[in-house]
């Protein structure tokens, strides 16, 4: 049997971190992924899937520290079935992903504007660059006549589709 899930998408909410009595970290969150396809009449359609996932251990702590709503991530793991009884006594269930590998895909500072718009990261007493600190002196202005930086050309890589392992 084989149970493997790989998803790329954006977080639908901030990471919720908690610790089990054993001391192990557990983080829960959700991801939204999109699929674009053409329907029978040839019109482009978008399909969005919302999937909950769970991260364990040190990865859970890292996710809580660096990820926030809107962050772009790649998660790799296995599909699991969660079952419980709700307050009215009804049996409930849902599928979620238990993450074995998590990669942050945002570049440094790429999603900061969103986080600052939402109140910044973490503790509200920390400014994270939104306001200058007392005694802060801004760097001197750059001269207006700077030559443009040369654009680094990337080498072309010819990859045959037969070489790709998936």
C-alpha positions as CSV (number, residue, x, y, z in Angstrom):
1,X,0.0,0.0,0.0
2,X,1.1,3.5,-0.7
3,X,-0.2,6.7,1.1
4,X,1.5,9.9,0.0
5,X,0.2,13.4,-0.4
6,X,2.1,16.4,-1.8
7,X,0.4,19.8,-1.8
8,X,1.5,23.3,-2.6
9,X,-0.7,26.2,-1.5
10,X,-1.3,29.1,0.9
11,X,-2.1,28.8,4.6
12,X,-5.8,29.6,5.3
13,X,-5.1,30.6,8.9
14,X,-2.3,31.1,11.4
15,X,-0.7,28.0,12.8
16,X,-2.2,26.8,16.1
17,X,0.6,25.3,18.3
18,X,0.1,23.3,21.4
19,X,2.1,20.9,23.5
20,X,0.9,17.4,24.5
21,X,1.4,16.3,28.2
22,X,4.4,14.3,26.9
23,X,6.0,17.6,25.8
24,X,5.8,16.9,22.1
25,X,4.8,19.9,19.9
26,X,1.7,19.7,17.7
27,X,0.6,22.3,15.2
28,X,-2.6,22.4,13.2
29,X,-3.4,24.6,10.2
30,X,-5.1,24.6,6.8
31,X,-3.9,25.0,3.2
32,X,-5.7,26.1,0.1
33,X,-4.7,24.7,-3.2
34,X,-6.0,25.6,-6.7
35,X,-6.6,23.6,-9.9
36,X,-7.3,25.3,-13.2
37,X,-8.9,23.3,-15.9
38,X,-11.1,23.5,-19.0
39,X,-14.7,22.3,-18.7
40,X,-16.5,20.4,-21.5
41,X,-17.4,23.7,-23.3
42,X,-13.8,24.9,-23.2
43,X,-14.2,27.5,-20.5
44,X,-11.4,27.9,-17.9
45,X,-12.6,26.9,-14.4
46,X,-10.8,27.2,-11.1
47,X,-11.3,24.7,-8.3
48,X,-10.1,25.4,-4.8
49,X,-9.5,22.8,-2.2
50,X,-9.2,23.5,1.5
51,X,-7.3,20.8,3.4
52,X,-6.4,20.7,7.1
53,X,-3.0,19.4,8.2
54,X,-1.0,18.4,11.3
55,X,2.7,18.9,11.9
56,X,4.6,17.3,14.8
57,X,7.8,18.0,16.8
58,X,10.4,20.6,15.9
59,X,8.7,21.2,12.5
60,X,5.6,22.3,14.4
61,X,7.5,24.8,16.4
62,X,9.3,26.2,13.2
63,X,6.0,26.4,11.4
64,X,4.5,28.4,14.3
65,X,7.4,30.7,14.4
66,X,7.8,31.5,10.7
67,X,4.5,30.8,9.0
68,X,1.3,32.8,9.1
69,X,-2.0,33.2,7.1
70,X,-1.2,33.5,3.4
71,X,2.3,31.9,3.6
72,X,3.1,29.7,0.6
73,X,4.2,26.2,1.6
74,X,4.8,22.7,0.2
75,X,3.6,19.9,2.5
76,X,4.4,16.3,2.0
77,X,2.8,13.6,4.2
78,X,0.1,11.0,4.4
79,X,-3.6,11.1,4.4
80,X,-5.3,10.3,7.7
81,X,-8.9,9.9,8.9
82,X,-9.8,11.8,12.1
83,X,-12.9,10.5,13.9
84,X,-14.7,12.0,16.9
85,X,-18.1,12.4,18.6
86,X,-19.5,16.0,18.6
87,X,-21.3,17.7,21.5
88,X,-24.7,16.4,20.3
89,X,-23.4,12.8,20.3
90,X,-23.1,12.4,16.6
91,X,-20.1,10.6,15.1
92,X,-18.0,12.9,12.8
93,X,-15.0,12.3,10.6
94,X,-12.8,14.1,8.1
95,X,-9.6,13.5,6.2
96,X,-6.5,15.5,6.9
97,X,-2.8,15.3,6.1
98,X,-0.2,14.3,8.7
99,X,2.9,16.2,7.5
100,X,6.2,14.4,7.2
101,X,8.1,17.2,5.3
102,X,7.3,20.9,5.2
103,X,9.0,23.5,3.0
104,X,8.5,27.3,3.2
105,X,8.2,28.7,-0.3
106,X,8.0,32.4,0.4
107,X,11.1,34.4,-0.2
108,X,12.4,36.5,2.7
109,X,10.2,39.6,3.0
110,X,7.8,38.5,0.2
111,X,4.8,38.1,2.5
112,X,5.7,40.6,5.2
113,X,3.3,43.2,3.8
114,X,0.4,40.9,4.5
115,X,1.6,40.1,8.0
116,X,2.2,43.8,8.9
117,X,-1.2,44.6,7.5
118,X,-2.7,42.0,9.9
119,X,-0.8,43.3,12.9
120,X,2.7,41.8,12.4
121,X,4.2,38.6,13.7
122,X,4.0,37.2,17.2
123,X,4.0,39.5,20.2
124,X,2.4,43.0,19.7
125,X,5.2,44.6,21.7
126,X,7.8,43.8,19.0
127,X,7.9,46.2,16.1
128,X,9.7,44.1,13.5
129,X,10.8,47.1,11.5
130,X,7.4,48.8,11.3
131,X,8.5,51.8,13.5
132,X,12.1,53.1,14.1
133,X,13.6,52.4,17.4
134,X,14.6,55.2,19.7
135,X,18.1,56.5,18.8
136,X,17.8,55.0,15.3
137,X,19.6,56.9,12.5
138,X,18.6,56.0,9.0
139,X,21.4,55.1,6.6
140,X,22.7,57.9,4.3
141,X,20.9,58.4,1.0
142,X,22.3,56.6,-2.0
143,X,23.6,58.8,-4.8
144,X,21.1,59.3,-7.6
145,X,23.5,58.4,-10.4
146,X,24.3,54.7,-9.7
147,X,25.1,52.5,-12.7
148,X,22.6,49.6,-13.0
149,X,23.7,46.3,-11.7
150,X,24.5,43.7,-14.4
151,X,21.8,41.0,-14.8
152,X,23.2,37.6,-14.1
153,X,22.3,35.3,-16.9
154,X,21.2,31.8,-15.9
155,X,22.4,28.9,-17.9
156,X,19.8,26.9,-19.9
157,X,19.3,23.4,-18.7
158,X,17.9,20.9,-21.2
159,X,15.9,18.3,-19.3
160,X,14.3,15.5,-21.2
161,X,10.8,14.5,-19.8
162,X,12.0,10.9,-19.5
163,X,14.6,12.1,-16.9
164,X,12.0,13.4,-14.4
165,X,11.2,10.8,-11.8
166,X,7.5,11.6,-11.5
